Amino acid sequence: MSYITLNTEKLAQNYDFLNHLFDRHEIEWAVVAKLLCGNETFLKSLLSVVNTDVCDSRLSNLKKIKELSPETKTVYIKPPAKRLAASIVKYADVSFNSELETIKALSEEAFRQNKLHRIVIMIEMGELREGIMADSLPDFYEEVLKFPNIEVSGIGTNLKCLNGILPDRDKLSRLVSYRRNTEERFQRKIPYISAGSSVTIPLISKGSVPEGINHFRVGESLFFGTDVFNDTFIKGMHKDVFTLTAEVIEMIEKPMVPTGKVGKNLTGESPEHNEKDRGKTSVRAIVDIGVLDIDVKQVYPLREGIEVLGASSDMMILNITDDVMDLKVGDELNFGVSYLAVLRAMNSDYVDKKVVCGEKKKISAIAQI
């Protein structure tokens, strides 16, 4: 059975890297754990490493976090469904909101549960995902103040996730002005502007994050060391916190070009092949994982001389060169994985999840961005 491994030591080093970076710039941050899909083994590993708030967009995952670590502050990072108000108040210390009717429901539930529920008001900044329009913030905020057991702990925004809109100094500066104007009008402090995410991290070194943006929510860069803004990696961070391992279940020399009438495959595609390869053969290995378990386009072999050719529902096909002819049936192959590949694997019951302690080497060039 294939499995995905989380390296706790490398995760800890990535966490220390980011913690150092944010501390230097007087920014608070929270870990976005939705990638782990509530897996208890991986959540325990994460909670043993981090000392920050933990965010998720799935209520069941926040419930699991509270069960494992009741003292951890949890943040629900999408507008809640009204019907979930009771559970949101129970398992999330903070929630992101953009609808008054939902905040009213949260207020009523917080009163029933004798709790103070904190919210972040999300503001639309061009991405066209969640958030109120900026010009409606004063009226919206005024209405929120009428709800008992609700406290506005911040304003926030989301960028990059839907339409790929990137953060810049202008957008972030406007958020700072929105908070300042609202505080002056209502004579109330709004502690946080939660406008940073993995994509915003590279702007710190450029001086493009204005003073006042004091809260980040980070998942992808923590787990993969990615510079999301520039589609590369951050120097000094590990990109291999996760490793996918699959077993070779067949290894046979076969023609390079299939024969017969071509239709559409499992994913609705009609694969094209180079006619120059017709009549040629290559050694093909099959490993025990497929599109039910991973996004095949988001995995890459860690051993040279291996090429991913494609996959069906539960098998991935590899092209093997002469350099790796020592492989045999029963051997395991390791693969690097990106965010979407891990997300798919975490949702598969057919991929085991394992934790290793990893290497105890310190990251060089810590927090150079």
C-alpha positions as CSV (number, residue, x, y, z in Angstrom):
1,M,0.0,0.0,0.0
2,S,1.3,3.5,-0.9
3,Y,1.9,6.0,1.9
4,I,2.7,9.6,2.4
5,T,5.2,10.7,5.1
6,L,5.4,13.9,7.1
7,N,8.9,14.8,8.3
8,T,8.3,16.5,11.7
9,E,11.9,17.8,12.0
10,K,11.7,19.5,8.6
11,L,8.3,20.9,9.4
12,A,9.7,22.3,12.7
13,Q,12.6,23.9,10.9
14,N,10.2,25.5,8.4
15,Y,8.1,26.7,11.3
16,D,11.1,28.2,13.0
17,F,12.2,29.9,9.8
18,L,8.8,31.7,9.4
19,N,8.5,32.4,13.1
20,H,11.8,34.2,13.0
21,L,10.8,36.1,9.9
22,F,7.5,37.3,11.3
23,D,9.0,38.2,14.7
24,R,11.6,40.4,13.1
25,H,8.8,42.3,11.4
26,E,6.4,42.4,14.4
27,I,3.8,40.3,12.6
28,E,1.6,37.7,14.3
29,W,0.6,34.6,12.3
30,A,-1.5,31.5,12.3
31,V,-1.0,28.1,10.7
32,V,-3.5,27.0,8.1
33,A,-3.9,23.3,8.6
34,K,-6.7,22.4,6.1
35,L,-4.2,20.5,4.0
36,L,-4.0,17.8,6.7
37,C,-7.7,17.1,6.3
38,G,-8.1,16.5,10.1
39,N,-5.8,13.5,10.0
40,E,-5.1,12.8,13.7
41,T,-1.5,11.5,13.2
42,F,-0.4,14.5,11.2
43,L,-2.3,17.0,13.4
44,K,-0.5,15.6,16.5
45,S,2.8,16.1,14.6
46,L,1.8,19.7,13.7
47,L,0.6,20.6,17.2
48,S,3.9,19.3,18.7
49,V,5.7,21.8,16.6
50,V,3.6,25.0,16.4
51,N,2.9,27.6,19.1
52,T,0.4,29.7,17.1
53,D,-3.3,29.8,16.3
54,V,-4.5,27.1,13.9
55,C,-6.8,27.9,11.0
56,D,-9.1,25.6,9.0
57,S,-12.0,25.8,6.7
58,R,-13.6,22.5,7.9
59,L,-15.5,22.4,11.1
60,S,-14.8,18.8,11.8
61,N,-11.0,19.5,11.6
62,L,-11.3,22.3,14.2
63,K,-13.2,19.9,16.4
64,K,-10.4,17.4,16.1
65,I,-7.8,20.1,16.9
66,K,-9.8,21.1,20.0
67,E,-10.0,17.5,21.1
68,L,-6.2,17.0,20.7
69,S,-5.2,20.4,22.1
70,P,-8.0,22.3,24.0
71,E,-5.8,25.3,24.7
72,T,-5.0,25.9,21.0
73,K,-6.8,28.9,19.6
74,T,-8.8,27.9,16.5
75,V,-9.8,30.1,13.5
76,Y,-12.6,29.2,11.0
77,I,-11.4,30.8,7.8
78,K,-14.4,31.0,5.5
79,P,-17.8,32.6,6.0
80,P,-19.7,30.1,8.2
81,A,-23.0,28.5,7.2
82,K,-25.8,29.8,9.4
83,R,-26.9,26.3,10.3
84,L,-23.5,25.6,11.8
85,A,-23.5,28.6,14.2
86,A,-23.7,26.5,17.3
87,S,-20.8,24.3,16.4
88,I,-18.8,27.3,15.1
89,V,-19.0,29.0,18.5
90,K,-18.2,25.7,20.2
91,Y,-15.1,24.8,18.2
92,A,-13.8,28.1,16.7
93,D,-12.5,30.9,18.9
94,V,-12.5,33.2,15.8
95,S,-14.4,33.1,12.5
96,F,-14.2,35.0,9.3
97,N,-17.5,36.7,8.3
98,S,-19.1,38.7,5.6
99,E,-22.9,38.3,6.3
100,L,-24.8,40.1,9.0
101,E,-27.5,37.4,9.2
102,T,-24.7,34.8,10.0
103,I,-23.1,37.1,12.6
104,K,-26.5,37.5,14.2
105,A,-26.8,33.7,14.5
106,L,-23.3,33.5,15.9
107,S,-24.2,36.2,18.5
108,E,-27.3,34.2,19.6
109,E,-25.3,31.0,20.0
110,A,-22.5,32.8,21.8
111,F,-25.1,34.1,24.2
112,R,-26.5,30.7,24.8
113,Q,-23.1,29.2,25.3
114,N,-22.0,32.1,27.5
115,K,-19.0,32.8,25.3
116,L,-17.5,35.8,23.6
117,H,-17.0,34.9,19.9
118,R,-14.5,36.9,17.9
119,I,-14.9,37.7,14.2
120,V,-12.8,39.0,11.4
121,I,-14.7,41.1,8.8
122,M,-13.6,40.0,5.4
123,I,-13.3,42.7,2.7
124,E,-13.3,42.3,-1.0
125,M,-10.0,43.5,-2.6
126,G,-10.3,42.4,-6.2
127,E,-10.1,38.6,-5.9
128,L,-13.9,38.3,-6.0
129,R,-14.1,35.5,-3.4
130,E,-15.5,36.2,0.1
131,G,-15.7,39.7,1.5
132,I,-18.0,42.8,1.8
133,M,-17.4,45.7,-0.5
134,A,-15.1,48.2,1.1
135,D,-17.5,51.1,0.9
136,S,-20.0,49.2,3.0
137,L,-17.6,48.6,5.9
138,P,-18.8,51.6,8.1
139,D,-22.4,50.6,7.9
140,F,-21.6,46.9,8.3
141,Y,-19.4,47.5,11.3
142,E,-22.0,49.7,12.9
143,E,-24.5,46.9,12.6
144,V,-22.1,44.3,14.0
145,L,-21.6,46.4,17.1
146,K,-25.2,45.9,18.0
147,F,-24.8,42.1,18.4
148,P,-24.0,40.9,22.0
149,N,-21.2,38.4,22.6
150,I,-19.5,39.3,19.4
151,E,-16.2,41.1,19.2
152,V,-14.5,42.3,16.0
153,S,-10.9,41.3,16.4
154,G,-9.9,42.4,12.9
155,I,-10.5,43.0,9.2
156,G,-9.0,40.8,6.5
157,T,-8.9,39.9,2.9
158,N,-8.1,36.9,0.7
159,L,-6.1,37.1,-2.5
160,K,-4.6,34.6,-5.1
161,C,-6.9,31.6,-4.4
162,L,-9.6,32.0,-7.0
163,N,-8.7,34.4,-9.8
164,G,-4.9,34.6,-9.0
165,I,-5.0,38.3,-8.0
166,L,-1.7,39.1,-6.3
167,P,-1.2,41.3,-3.3
168,D,0.6,44.6,-3.6
169,R,1.4,47.6,-1.5
170,D,-1.6,49.6,-2.8
171,K,-4.2,47.0,-1.8
172,L,-2.6,46.4,1.6
173,S,-2.3,50.2,2.3
174,R,-6.0,50.6,1.5
175,L,-6.8,48.0,4.1
176,V,-4.8,50.0,6.7
177,S,-6.7,53.1,5.8
178,Y,-10.0,51.2,6.1
179,R,-9.1,50.2,9.6
180,R,-7.9,53.6,10.6
181,N,-11.0,55.3,9.3
182,T,-13.3,52.8,11.0
183,E,-11.5,53.1,14.4
184,E,-11.7,56.9,14.2
185,R,-15.3,57.0,13.3
186,F,-16.4,54.5,16.0
187,Q,-13.7,55.2,18.6
188,R,-13.0,51.4,18.9
189,K,-9.8,49.5,18.4
190,I,-9.6,46.9,15.7
191,P,-6.5,44.9,16.7
192,Y,-5.6,43.0,13.5
193,I,-5.5,43.3,9.8
194,S,-5.3,39.7,8.6
195,A,-4.2,40.3,5.0
196,G,-1.1,38.2,4.7
197,S,-0.9,34.6,3.4
198,S,1.8,32.5,1.7
199,V,1.6,34.7,-1.4
200,T,2.4,37.8,0.6
201,I,5.5,36.6,2.3
202,P,8.0,37.7,-0.5
203,L,6.6,41.2,-0.3
204,I,8.1,41.6,3.2
205,S,11.7,41.8,2.0
206,K,10.6,44.3,-0.7
207,G,9.2,46.7,1.9
208,S,5.8,46.3,0.3
209,V,3.9,45.2,3.4
210,P,2.8,48.5,5.1
211,E,2.9,49.0,8.8
212,G,-0.5,47.9,10.1
213,I,-0.7,44.6,8.3
214,N,0.0,42.6,11.4
215,H,-1.4,39.2,10.8
216,F,-0.6,36.4,8.3
217,R,-2.3,33.1,7.7
218,V,0.2,30.6,6.2
219,G,-0.2,27.0,5.1
220,E,1.5,26.3,1.7
221,S,4.8,28.0,2.5
222,L,5.1,26.3,5.8
223,F,4.5,22.8,4.4
224,F,6.3,23.2,1.1
225,G,8.7,26.1,1.4
226,T,7.1,27.8,-1.6
227,D,7.4,31.4,-2.8
228,V,3.9,31.5,-4.1
229,F,4.2,35.0,-5.5
230,N,7.1,34.0,-7.8
231,D,6.2,30.3,-8.2
232,T,9.5,29.1,-6.8
233,F,10.9,28.2,-3.4
234,I,12.2,30.2,-0.5
235,K,15.9,29.8,0.2
236,G,16.5,28.2,3.5
237,M,13.2,26.3,3.7
238,H,12.5,22.6,3.1
239,K,10.3,21.7,0.2
240,D,10.2,18.0,1.1
241,V,8.3,18.0,4.3
242,F,6.0,15.5,2.6
243,T,7.2,12.4,0.6
244,L,5.0,10.0,-1.3
245,T,6.1,6.3,-1.5
246,A,4.6,3.7,-3.8
247,E,5.6,0.1,-4.5
248,V,6.5,-1.3,-7.9
249,I,3.8,-3.9,-8.8
250,E,4.9,-4.6,-12.4
251,M,8.0,-4.0,-14.5
252,I,8.0,-5.2,-18.1
253,E,9.4,-4.0,-21.4
254,K,6.6,-2.8,-23.6
255,P,6.0,-0.8,-26.9
256,M,6.2,2.9,-26.4
257,V,3.1,3.6,-28.6
258,P,-0.2,1.9,-27.9
259,T,-2.1,0.1,-30.7
260,G,-5.7,0.2,-31.6
261,K,-8.4,2.9,-32.1
262,V,-7.9,5.8,-29.6
263,G,-10.8,7.0,-27.6
264,K,-10.9,8.9,-24.3
265,N,-9.2,7.6,-21.2
266,L,-10.4,7.8,-17.5
267,T,-9.8,11.5,-17.2
268,G,-11.5,12.3,-20.5
269,E,-8.4,12.8,-22.5
270,S,-7.1,11.2,-25.7
271,P,-3.3,10.9,-25.1
272,E,-1.1,11.8,-28.0
273,H,2.1,9.9,-28.8
274,N,5.1,10.6,-31.0
275,E,4.9,8.5,-34.1
276,K,8.7,8.4,-34.2
277,D,8.5,6.1,-31.2
278,R,6.4,3.5,-33.0
279,G,8.2,0.2,-33.1
280,K,10.4,1.2,-30.1
281,T,10.2,-0.3,-26.6
282,S,10.9,0.9,-23.1
283,V,10.8,-0.6,-19.7
284,R,7.6,0.4,-17.9
285,A,7.0,0.2,-14.2
286,I,3.6,0.3,-12.6
287,V,3.3,1.6,-9.0
288,D,0.3,1.1,-6.7
289,I,-1.3,4.6,-6.7
290,G,-3.5,6.4,-9.2
291,V,-5.8,9.3,-9.8
292,L,-8.2,8.3,-7.1
293,D,-5.4,9.0,-4.6
294,I,-3.2,11.8,-6.1
295,D,-3.0,14.5,-8.8
296,V,-0.5,12.8,-11.0
297,K,0.6,16.1,-12.6
298,Q,1.7,17.2,-9.1
299,V,4.1,14.4,-8.3
300,Y,7.7,14.0,-9.5
301,P,10.1,11.0,-9.0
302,L,13.0,11.7,-6.6
303,R,15.2,9.2,-8.4
304,E,16.7,10.2,-11.7
305,G,15.9,8.1,-14.8
306,I,12.2,7.8,-14.1
307,E,9.4,9.6,-16.0
308,V,5.7,9.7,-15.0
309,L,3.8,8.7,-18.2
310,G,0.3,8.8,-16.8
311,A,-2.2,7.0,-14.5
312,S,-5.5,5.3,-14.3
313,S,-7.7,5.1,-11.3
314,D,-5.3,3.1,-9.0
315,M,-2.1,2.7,-11.0
316,M,0.6,5.1,-12.1
317,I,2.8,4.2,-15.1
318,L,6.5,5.1,-15.2
319,N,9.1,5.0,-18.0
320,I,12.4,3.5,-16.7
321,T,15.7,4.3,-18.3
322,D,18.8,2.0,-18.3
323,D,20.2,4.0,-15.4
324,V,17.6,2.4,-13.0
325,M,17.3,-1.1,-14.4
326,D,18.3,-2.4,-10.9
327,L,14.7,-1.8,-9.9
328,K,12.5,-4.8,-9.4
329,V,8.9,-5.7,-8.4
330,G,8.4,-5.1,-4.7
331,D,10.8,-2.1,-4.5
332,E,9.5,1.2,-3.2
333,L,9.9,4.5,-5.1
334,N,9.8,8.0,-3.5
335,F,8.1,11.0,-5.1
336,G,8.1,14.7,-4.3
337,V,4.7,16.2,-4.1
338,S,3.1,19.6,-4.4
339,Y,0.2,21.0,-2.5
340,L,-2.6,19.6,-4.6
341,A,-1.0,16.1,-4.7
342,V,-0.8,16.0,-0.9
343,L,-4.4,17.3,-0.6
344,R,-5.7,14.5,-2.8
345,A,-3.6,11.9,-0.9
346,M,-4.8,13.2,2.5
347,N,-8.4,12.6,1.3
348,S,-7.7,9.1,0.2
349,D,-8.3,6.2,2.6
350,Y,-6.1,4.1,0.3
351,V,-2.9,6.1,1.1
352,D,-1.4,5.4,4.5
353,K,-0.1,8.3,6.6
354,K,3.2,8.1,8.5
355,V,5.3,10.5,10.5
356,V,9.1,10.4,10.8
357,C,11.3,12.5,13.0
358,G,13.8,13.3,10.2
359,E,17.2,14.9,10.2
360,K,18.3,17.1,13.1
361,K,20.2,19.6,11.0
362,K,19.6,23.3,11.4
363,I,18.4,25.3,8.4
364,S,21.2,27.5,7.0
365,A,20.4,31.0,6.0
366,I,17.4,31.3,8.2
367,A,14.9,33.9,7.4
368,Q,16.9,35.7,4.7
369,I,13.8,37.1,3.0
